[in-house]
């Protein structure tokens, strides 16, 4: 039985470290992916002037400002998994999974119809009419990968998180620590080392 428990503990420790690593990579990919340009468009220099244009980059954050926060949510989830236990850890896993899903979903949506999102961003950011020419880059794929990794890490946390080790348990005081004080150390502290022997 002790051998099985030790094997289970090692397995839980490995899955714990793996989930943290996967989530860390996913969060970084989301942060970097949303910061890079997803599209470049030729927009008018002034409203109503179509003959003079300039190149304008649109990052993932420009196109999807709300979803761009998913990377920060997943990064905070990394600290949350380390700091929580039991049901709190499951709640963090659910939040991370939802954030990762949001990041991946907008990447897929953009890949399907990039011009639609570029046109919308150009109108909101620049007050310009539809860009004359726009071309998408492949940086959205970073967010797709980062989102999927975060979903995996969040789901794995929900399924296995309650069995993982906790950060606080290493620093909790136990009765053994008090019993380990030598008589000389007790005297140095002004305590009577024979007090426990007197009935």
JOPEJO-V619163 format. One record per residue. D_CENTER is the distance of its C-alpha to the mean C-alpha in Angstrom with 1 decimal. Layout:
D_CENTER ; D_CENTER
This chain:
36.7 ; 35.3 ; 34.6 ; 32.6 ; 30.6 ; 29.9 ; 28.8 ; 26.5 ; 25.0 ; 24.4 ; 22.9 ; 20.4 ; 19.6 ; 19.0 ; 16.8 ; 14.7 ; 14.4 ; 13.8 ; 10.9 ; 9.2 ; 10.3 ; 9.3 ; 5.6 ; 6.1 ; 8.3 ; 6.5 ; 4.1 ; 7.7 ; 9.6 ; 8.4 ; 9.2 ; 12.3 ; 13.3 ; 13.6 ; 15.5 ; 18.0 ; 21.1 ; 21.1 ; 24.8 ; 27.9 ; 30.7 ; 34.2 ; 34.7 ; 37.9 ; 38.7 ; 40.1 ; 40.1 ; 42.9 ; 43.4 ; 42.5 ; 44.4 ; 42.4 ; 38.8 ; 35.9 ; 32.7 ; 29.5 ; 26.0 ; 23.4 ; 19.7 ; 17.1 ; 16.4 ; 20.2 ; 20.4 ; 17.5 ; 16.7 ; 15.1 ; 12.8 ; 11.8 ; 9.9 ; 7.3 ; 5.5 ; 6.1 ; 5.4 ; 1.7 ; 3.3 ; 5.8 ; 5.1 ; 5.7 ; 8.7 ; 9.5 ; 10.1 ; 12.1 ; 14.1 ; 14.9 ; 17.2 ; 19.0 ; 18.4 ; 15.9 ; 13.6 ; 14.4 ; 13.6 ; 10.1 ; 9.8 ; 11.5 ; 9.5 ; 6.3 ; 9.1 ; 10.6 ; 8.0 ; 7.7 ; 11.5 ; 12.1 ; 10.8 ; 12.9 ; 15.8 ; 16.5 ; 16.6 ; 19.2 ; 21.0 ; 21.4 ; 22.6 ; 25.2 ; 26.8 ; 25.6 ; 28.8 ; 28.4 ; 25.1 ; 26.6 ; 29.8 ; 28.0 ; 26.0 ; 29.3 ; 31.1 ; 28.6 ; 27.9 ; 31.4 ; 33.7 ; 34.8 ; 36.2 ; 34.7 ; 34.1 ; 37.0 ; 34.9 ; 31.2 ; 29.5 ; 26.0 ; 24.0 ; 21.8 ; 18.6 ; 17.2 ; 17.0 ; 14.0 ; 12.0 ; 13.7 ; 12.8 ; 9.1 ; 9.1 ; 11.3 ; 9.5 ; 6.5 ; 9.5 ; 11.3 ; 9.0 ; 8.9 ; 12.6 ; 13.5 ; 12.3 ; 14.5 ; 17.3 ; 17.4 ; 15.5 ; 18.7 ; 20.4 ; 18.1 ; 19.3 ; 18.4 ; 18.2 ; 21.0 ; 23.5 ; 24.2 ; 25.4 ; 27.5 ; 31.2 ; 33.4 ; 37.2 ; 37.7 ; 36.6 ; 39.4 ; 41.9 ; 41.2 ; 42.9 ; 46.2 ; 49.4 ; 49.7 ; 46.2 ; 47.3 ; 50.5 ; 48.6 ; 46.6 ; 49.8 ; 49.4 ; 52.1 ; 51.1 ; 53.8 ; 52.8 ; 51.1 ; 54.3 ; 56.5 ; 57.0
